[in-house]
Amino acid sequence: MGMGLALAPEVIAKQVAEAAWQDGGNVLPGVAIRQTHLSFRSLTNRRVTDAIIVHHIGNTNADVSAETVHQWHLANGWAGIGYHFLIRKDGSIEQGRPMDTVGAHCYGENEHTVGVNIVGNFEDYMPEDAQVASAKRLLVALCRNYGFAPSRSTIFGHRDFNATACPGQNLYDMLPDIIRGAAAIY
């Protein structure tokens, strides 16, 4: 009998998290998520999740994909797309960074949060109704998954933590209503 090498618990946990994310299954029941199968340089699993941070693209109002943002972030020298989910103009939700890994979306808060990006420049434009509806459903599914209710103490705009205009004034002004809508569904 040969002796196999024992894997460290964190290596096993990382493999399980990656396998669960990449199995093509619906990781958030009730929410259709387009799998993107992006390749990342290096990721770390998130051990605690107690909040969600909402973002916008900001530099364009174009309907960019998770793959496009992934390329932008790789060009910055990052591991890949920093957000866990991206909501397109038509309301479709795309996979970004694997759900249970540490994001790169909000300085100082990545270790315990999920990043959701709603595509658009919401300093100058309004989110589409389909994006708002999808955001509510995604927030509910994430809150159920992580065991906390949607509220202003669990869902934030990026500017709540960092000196930034993100998620844009128009979306930020809508955030309380989006959270109330998510709470009503929850």
C-alpha positions as CSV (number, residue, x, y, z in Angstrom):
1,M,0.0,0.0,0.0
2,G,1.4,3.4,-1.0
3,M,1.1,6.3,1.3
4,G,-0.6,9.4,-0.1
5,L,0.1,12.9,0.9
6,A,-2.4,14.4,3.2
7,L,-3.8,17.7,2.1
8,A,-4.0,20.6,4.5
9,P,-7.6,21.4,5.5
10,E,-7.5,24.8,3.8
11,V,-6.5,23.1,0.5
12,I,-9.4,20.7,0.8
13,A,-11.8,23.5,1.6
14,K,-10.5,25.5,-1.4
15,Q,-11.0,22.5,-3.7
16,V,-14.5,21.8,-2.4
17,A,-15.5,25.5,-2.8
18,E,-14.1,25.6,-6.3
19,A,-15.8,22.3,-7.2
20,A,-19.1,23.4,-5.8
21,W,-18.9,26.7,-7.7
22,Q,-17.8,25.1,-11.0
23,D,-20.1,22.1,-11.1
24,G,-22.6,24.0,-13.3
25,G,-25.3,23.7,-10.7
26,N,-27.5,26.5,-9.5
27,V,-25.7,27.7,-6.3
28,L,-28.4,30.2,-5.4
29,P,-31.8,28.6,-5.8
30,G,-34.4,30.8,-7.4
31,V,-31.8,32.9,-9.3
32,A,-30.6,32.1,-12.8
33,I,-26.8,32.8,-13.0
34,R,-24.9,32.6,-16.2
35,Q,-21.8,30.6,-15.6
36,T,-18.7,32.3,-17.1
37,H,-16.0,29.8,-16.2
38,L,-13.4,32.5,-15.9
39,S,-9.8,31.6,-15.0
40,F,-8.2,33.4,-12.1
41,R,-4.6,33.8,-11.1
42,S,-5.0,33.1,-7.3
43,L,-7.9,33.1,-4.9
44,T,-8.5,32.7,-1.2
45,N,-11.6,31.3,0.3
46,R,-13.7,33.7,2.4
47,R,-14.4,32.2,5.9
48,V,-17.1,34.7,7.0
49,T,-19.8,36.4,5.0
50,D,-21.9,39.0,6.8
51,A,-22.6,41.7,4.2
52,I,-23.1,42.5,0.6
53,I,-21.6,45.6,-1.2
54,V,-23.3,47.0,-4.2
55,H,-21.2,48.6,-7.0
56,H,-21.6,50.1,-10.5
57,I,-19.2,50.1,-13.4
58,G,-18.9,53.8,-13.3
59,N,-16.6,54.6,-16.2
60,T,-19.1,53.6,-18.9
61,N,-22.8,53.1,-19.3
62,A,-22.2,50.4,-21.8
63,D,-23.6,46.9,-21.2
64,V,-20.3,45.2,-20.4
65,S,-20.0,41.5,-19.6
66,A,-18.3,39.8,-16.7
67,E,-15.7,38.6,-19.2
68,T,-14.9,42.2,-20.2
69,V,-14.6,43.3,-16.5
70,H,-12.4,40.2,-15.9
71,Q,-10.1,41.3,-18.7
72,W,-9.9,44.9,-17.3
73,H,-9.1,43.6,-13.8
74,L,-6.5,41.1,-15.1
75,A,-4.9,44.1,-17.0
76,N,-4.6,45.9,-13.6
77,G,-2.6,43.0,-12.3
78,W,-5.4,41.5,-10.2
79,A,-6.4,37.9,-9.9
80,G,-9.4,38.6,-12.1
81,I,-12.8,40.2,-11.8
82,G,-13.1,41.5,-8.3
83,Y,-16.9,41.3,-8.0
84,H,-18.8,38.0,-7.3
85,F,-21.8,38.9,-9.5
86,L,-22.5,41.3,-12.3
87,I,-26.1,42.3,-13.3
88,R,-26.4,43.3,-17.0
89,K,-28.8,45.9,-18.5
90,D,-31.3,43.2,-19.4
91,G,-31.3,41.9,-15.8
92,S,-29.3,38.8,-16.5
93,I,-26.9,37.9,-13.7
94,E,-23.4,36.6,-14.5
95,Q,-20.9,34.8,-12.4
96,G,-17.8,36.8,-11.6
97,R,-15.4,35.7,-8.9
98,P,-16.4,32.4,-7.3
99,M,-19.0,33.1,-4.6
100,D,-17.1,31.9,-1.5
101,T,-13.8,33.5,-2.3
102,V,-12.4,36.8,-1.1
103,G,-13.3,39.5,-3.5
104,A,-11.4,42.6,-4.7
105,H,-14.1,45.1,-4.7
106,C,-14.0,47.2,-1.5
107,Y,-10.7,48.1,0.1
108,G,-10.7,46.9,3.7
109,E,-14.0,44.9,3.5
110,N,-13.3,42.1,1.0
111,E,-12.6,39.4,3.7
112,H,-16.2,39.3,4.8
113,T,-18.4,40.6,1.9
114,V,-19.9,39.6,-1.4
115,G,-19.5,42.2,-4.2
116,V,-22.4,42.7,-6.6
117,N,-21.9,45.0,-9.6
118,I,-24.8,46.5,-11.4
119,V,-23.6,47.5,-14.9
120,G,-23.8,51.2,-15.8
121,N,-22.7,54.6,-14.8
122,F,-25.2,55.7,-12.2
123,E,-23.8,59.1,-11.6
124,D,-25.3,60.0,-15.0
125,Y,-27.9,57.3,-15.8
126,M,-30.5,55.3,-14.0
127,P,-30.4,51.5,-13.6
128,E,-32.8,49.6,-15.8
129,D,-36.0,48.2,-14.2
130,A,-34.8,44.7,-15.1
131,Q,-31.5,45.3,-13.2
132,V,-33.4,46.5,-10.1
133,A,-35.7,43.5,-10.1
134,S,-32.7,41.1,-10.5
135,A,-30.8,42.9,-7.8
136,K,-33.6,42.3,-5.4
137,R,-33.8,38.6,-6.2
138,L,-30.0,38.2,-6.0
139,L,-29.8,40.0,-2.7
140,V,-32.5,37.8,-1.3
141,A,-30.8,34.6,-2.5
142,L,-27.4,35.7,-1.1
143,C,-29.0,36.7,2.3
144,R,-30.7,33.3,2.5
145,N,-27.5,31.5,1.5
146,Y,-25.4,33.3,4.2
147,G,-28.1,33.4,6.9
148,F,-28.8,37.1,7.4
149,A,-31.8,39.3,6.4
150,P,-31.6,42.1,3.9
151,S,-31.3,45.4,5.7
152,R,-29.2,48.6,5.8
153,S,-26.9,46.8,8.3
154,T,-26.2,43.9,5.8
155,I,-26.4,45.5,2.4
156,F,-24.3,48.6,1.6
157,G,-23.1,50.8,-1.3
158,H,-19.4,50.9,-1.9
159,R,-19.3,54.5,-0.8
160,D,-20.4,53.5,2.7
161,F,-16.9,52.2,3.2
162,N,-14.5,54.0,0.9
163,A,-14.1,57.5,-0.6
164,T,-15.7,56.9,-3.9
165,A,-18.8,57.9,-5.9
166,C,-19.6,54.1,-6.4
167,P,-22.3,52.9,-6.8
168,G,-23.3,56.2,-8.4
169,Q,-25.7,58.7,-6.8
170,N,-28.7,57.5,-8.7
171,L,-28.3,53.9,-7.6
172,Y,-27.2,54.8,-4.1
173,D,-30.4,56.9,-3.7
174,M,-32.4,53.8,-4.8
175,L,-30.6,51.4,-2.5
176,P,-33.0,51.8,0.5
177,D,-35.9,50.9,-1.8
178,I,-34.0,48.0,-3.3
179,I,-33.2,46.7,0.2
180,R,-36.9,47.1,1.3
181,G,-38.0,45.2,-1.8
182,A,-35.5,42.4,-1.1
183,A,-36.7,42.3,2.6
184,A,-40.3,42.0,1.5
185,I,-39.4,39.0,-0.7
186,Y,-37.2,37.5,2.0
